[in-house]
Amino acid sequence: MGFEVKPIILNKRFNPEALMERIEHNLSHPPIPAAIRYDEVVEEHLEKIWQGVLSKSKLDQGLDSAKPLATDIYWQVQKTRWQALKIIEGDQEYLMQLSNDELEAVQKEVKAIEKHRGQVAINVIADDRYGFIRGLVKDVVSVEDRQLDIFGRSG
């Protein structure tokens, strides 16, 4: 996901100074996390909502116009992408902020996503998120293969 993981065991020796150096480095140079990528058709319609309905003026909100940092721009883009996802999921807080024309445009995109995947949009987004999590867990978690008795104790 773009974040550094440092395994430590607190009842064994470790170098707290080295850990603090890594924390300080990551705070001063924040990593850019991985974004969940949806299938091509969902991404296309997400992009239309993101760029079409959520106008550029909303994208620029909160940025220092003199010289925004790359991380500031990234987080604003992610925030706006997140808002587009919330709109696709049918979040009333965001839908209430849209005009009738914008609502029509969103409904058109949502219907296209639902037609493509054969399920309601909120489930499409949830399925893809769970798929991302499943892949992430598969990549980073290792489990020892051990036999357990009927009480869950290892043998």
C-alpha positions as CSV (number, residue, x, y, z in Angstrom):
1,M,0.0,0.0,0.0
2,G,3.0,2.3,0.0
3,F,3.7,2.4,3.7
4,E,6.8,1.0,5.4
5,V,6.3,-1.8,7.9
6,K,8.8,-2.3,10.6
7,P,8.4,-5.6,12.5
8,I,9.4,-5.3,16.1
9,I,9.2,-7.6,19.1
10,L,9.0,-5.5,22.3
11,N,10.2,-8.2,24.6
12,K,13.4,-8.6,22.6
13,R,16.1,-6.0,22.0
14,F,15.4,-3.4,19.3
15,N,16.9,-0.1,18.4
16,P,14.4,2.6,19.4
17,E,16.6,5.4,17.9
18,A,16.5,3.7,14.5
19,L,12.8,3.3,14.7
20,M,12.3,7.0,15.7
21,E,14.6,8.0,12.7
22,R,12.3,6.0,10.3
23,I,9.2,7.6,11.9
24,E,10.7,11.1,11.5
25,H,11.7,10.4,7.9
26,N,8.2,9.1,7.0
27,L,6.5,12.1,8.7
28,S,8.7,14.6,6.8
29,H,8.5,12.6,3.5
30,P,5.0,11.0,3.6
31,P,4.6,8.0,1.3
32,I,1.9,7.9,-1.3
33,P,-0.4,5.0,-0.6
34,A,-1.7,2.6,-3.2
35,A,-5.1,3.4,-4.5
36,I,-7.8,0.7,-5.1
37,R,-8.2,0.2,-8.8
38,Y,-11.6,-0.9,-9.9
39,D,-12.3,-2.8,-13.2
40,E,-11.9,-0.7,-16.4
41,V,-15.6,0.1,-16.9
42,V,-16.1,1.1,-13.3
43,E,-12.9,3.3,-13.5
44,E,-14.3,4.9,-16.7
45,H,-17.6,5.9,-15.0
46,L,-15.9,6.9,-11.8
47,E,-13.7,9.2,-13.8
48,K,-16.7,10.7,-15.5
49,I,-18.3,11.5,-12.2
50,W,-15.0,12.6,-10.7
51,Q,-14.1,15.0,-13.5
52,G,-17.5,15.8,-14.9
53,V,-19.7,16.2,-11.9
54,L,-17.1,17.2,-9.3
55,S,-15.8,20.2,-11.1
56,K,-12.2,21.4,-11.1
57,S,-13.1,24.2,-8.7
58,K,-13.8,21.6,-6.1
59,L,-10.6,19.9,-6.8
60,D,-8.7,23.1,-6.2
61,Q,-10.3,23.8,-2.8
62,G,-7.9,24.0,0.0
63,L,-4.7,24.2,-2.1
64,D,-2.2,26.9,-1.6
65,S,-2.4,28.6,-5.0
66,A,1.1,30.1,-4.7
67,K,2.9,26.7,-4.9
68,P,1.0,23.6,-3.8
69,L,3.1,20.6,-2.8
70,A,2.8,17.4,-4.7
71,T,1.4,15.7,-1.6
72,D,-1.2,18.4,-1.2
73,I,-2.4,17.9,-4.7
74,Y,-2.4,14.1,-4.3
75,W,-4.5,14.2,-1.2
76,Q,-7.0,16.7,-2.8
77,V,-7.3,14.3,-5.8
78,Q,-7.8,11.3,-3.5
79,K,-10.4,13.2,-1.5
80,T,-12.3,14.1,-4.6
81,R,-12.0,10.5,-5.9
82,W,-13.3,9.4,-2.6
83,Q,-16.3,11.8,-2.9
84,A,-17.0,10.4,-6.3
85,L,-17.0,6.8,-4.8
86,K,-19.4,8.0,-2.1
87,I,-21.7,9.4,-4.7
88,I,-21.7,6.1,-6.7
89,E,-22.5,4.3,-3.4
90,G,-25.5,6.6,-3.0
91,D,-24.3,8.5,0.1
92,Q,-27.1,11.0,0.7
93,E,-24.8,13.6,2.3
94,Y,-23.1,14.0,-1.1
95,L,-26.1,13.4,-3.3
96,M,-28.0,16.3,-1.6
97,Q,-25.2,18.7,-2.6
98,L,-25.7,18.0,-6.4
99,S,-28.0,19.9,-8.7
100,N,-30.7,18.1,-10.6
101,D,-28.5,18.0,-13.8
102,E,-25.6,16.6,-11.8
103,L,-27.9,14.0,-10.3
104,E,-29.1,12.9,-13.7
105,A,-25.5,12.6,-14.9
106,V,-24.5,10.6,-11.8
107,Q,-27.6,8.3,-12.2
108,K,-26.6,7.6,-15.9
109,E,-23.1,6.6,-14.8
110,V,-24.3,4.5,-11.9
111,K,-26.8,2.6,-14.1
112,A,-24.0,1.9,-16.6
113,I,-21.9,0.4,-13.8
114,E,-24.8,-1.7,-12.5
115,K,-25.6,-2.9,-16.0
116,H,-21.9,-3.8,-16.6
117,R,-21.6,-5.8,-13.4
118,G,-25.1,-7.0,-12.9
119,Q,-25.5,-5.8,-9.4
120,V,-26.2,-2.6,-7.5
121,A,-23.4,-0.1,-7.5
122,I,-22.7,-0.1,-3.7
123,N,-22.1,-3.9,-4.0
124,V,-19.8,-3.4,-7.0
125,I,-17.6,-1.0,-5.0
126,A,-17.7,-3.3,-1.9
127,D,-16.7,-6.4,-3.9
128,D,-13.8,-4.6,-5.5
129,R,-12.6,-3.3,-2.1
130,Y,-12.8,-6.7,-0.6
131,G,-10.9,-8.1,-3.6
132,F,-8.2,-5.6,-3.0
133,I,-8.0,-6.5,0.7
134,R,-8.0,-10.2,-0.1
135,G,-5.0,-9.7,-2.5
136,L,-3.2,-7.5,0.0
137,V,-3.6,-10.1,2.8
138,K,-2.4,-12.8,0.4
139,D,0.7,-10.7,-0.4
140,V,1.7,-9.8,3.2
141,V,0.3,-12.3,5.6
142,S,1.9,-15.7,6.1
143,V,0.2,-18.4,8.2
144,E,1.9,-21.5,9.6
145,D,0.3,-24.7,8.6
146,R,-0.4,-26.5,11.9
147,Q,-2.9,-28.9,13.1
148,L,-5.4,-27.8,15.7
149,D,-7.5,-30.1,17.9
150,I,-11.2,-29.7,18.4
151,F,-10.6,-27.0,21.0
152,G,-8.4,-24.9,18.7
153,R,-5.1,-25.9,20.4
154,S,-2.1,-26.7,18.3
155,G,-0.8,-30.2,18.5
